[in-house]
């Protein structure tokens, strides 16, 4: 399962950005999604930096496996999750 968060509509509302990021990460954990695609857009790069800082928070970082910056599209970040299978 893949989740997607596009931040274009809330790029200038600080509290909404953090809330949206927390919600998509929580949803990924709840549904055991394997991938979250976050689209901060290209712009000046400040929103992407903010997303990456959010993902580096200790409590958030403990929830996912790795972050991948899309090398073909600067305005996109992938958050990968790895879930243990039952019986393993």
C-alpha positions as a printed NumPy array, in Angstrom:
array([[  0.   ,   0.   ,   0.   ],
       [  1.192,   3.495,  -0.875],
       [  0.074,   6.792,   0.663],
       [  0.574,  10.228,  -0.832],
       [  0.726,  13.688,   0.743],
       [  0.805,  16.771,  -1.478],
       [  1.782,  19.877,   0.494],
       [  1.127,  22.405,  -2.294],
       [ -2.164,  23.596,  -0.775],
       [ -0.775,  24.206,   2.723],
       [  2.826,  25.239,   1.995],
       [  2.456,  28.508,   3.91 ],
       [  0.536,  27.236,   6.964],
       [  3.113,  26.004,   9.45 ],
       [  0.827,  24.191,  11.9  ],
       [ -1.069,  22.488,   9.086],
       [  2.166,  21.176,   7.562],
       [  3.27 ,  19.465,  10.777],
       [ -0.233,  18.12 ,  11.362],
       [ -0.46 ,  16.72 ,   7.811],
       [  2.968,  15.088,   8.074],
       [  2.103,  13.508,  11.423],
       [ -1.242,  12.267,  10.065],
       [  0.253,  10.591,   7.001],
       [  2.983,   8.893,   9.064],
       [  0.406,   7.72 ,  11.617],
       [ -1.822,   6.451,   8.787],
       [  1.121,   4.539,   7.296],
       [  1.77 ,   2.866,  10.649],
       [ -1.914,   2.101,  11.199],
       [ -2.425,   0.583,   7.724],
       [  1.084,  -0.9  ,   7.47 ],
       [  1.72 ,   1.011,   4.254],
       [  5.089,   0.281,   2.674],
       [  5.568,   3.702,   1.096],
       [  4.593,   7.313,   1.707],
       [  5.181,   9.801,  -1.103],
       [  5.47 ,  13.377,   0.156],
       [  5.336,  16.19 ,  -2.382],
       [  6.669,  19.458,  -0.985],
       [  7.138,  20.842,  -4.504],
       [ 10.235,  22.342,  -6.02 ],
       [ 10.053,  26.02 ,  -5.007],
       [ 12.946,  27.363,  -2.959],
       [ 13.567,  24.04 ,  -1.242],
       [ 12.589,  25.35 ,   2.212],
       [  9.482,  23.167,   2.481],
       [ 11.469,  20.081,   1.496],
       [ 14.039,  20.922,   4.183],
       [ 11.224,  21.247,   6.694],
       [  9.816,  17.839,   5.682],
       [ 13.253,  16.252,   6.07 ],
       [ 13.717,  17.884,   9.505],
       [ 10.325,  16.522,  10.563],
       [ 11.312,  13.041,   9.414],
       [ 14.592,  13.254,  11.355],
       [ 12.82 ,  13.738,  14.704],
       [ 13.736,  10.814,  16.93 ],
       [ 10.143,   9.674,  17.566],
       [  9.257,   9.873,  13.865],
       [ 12.49 ,   8.279,  12.64 ],
       [ 11.811,   5.239,  14.81 ],
       [  8.668,   4.51 ,  12.772],
       [ 10.101,   4.127,   9.257],
       [ 12.912,   2.24 ,   7.568],
       [ 14.47 ,   4.871,   5.286],
       [ 13.927,   8.135,   3.392],
       [ 14.681,   8.476,  -0.295],
       [ 14.965,  11.788,  -2.117],
       [ 13.724,  11.316,  -5.669],
       [ 16.758,  11.842,  -7.893],
       [ 14.555,  12.54 , -10.921],
       [ 12.167,  14.957,  -9.209],
       [ 13.603,  17.367,  -6.614],
       [ 10.098,  18.108,  -5.299],
       [  9.344,  14.59 ,  -4.053],
       [ 10.417,  12.519,  -1.035],
       [  9.688,   8.837,  -0.398],
       [  9.416,   7.366,   3.095],
       [  9.842,   3.586,   3.116],
       [  8.423,   1.335,   5.817],
       [  9.35 ,  -2.266,   6.488],
       [  6.912,  -4.43 ,   8.402],
       [  7.706,  -7.825,   9.854],
       [  5.538, -10.578,   8.498],
       [  3.558, -12.724,  10.904],
       [  5.321, -15.961,  11.746],
       [  8.796, -14.588,  11.05 ]])
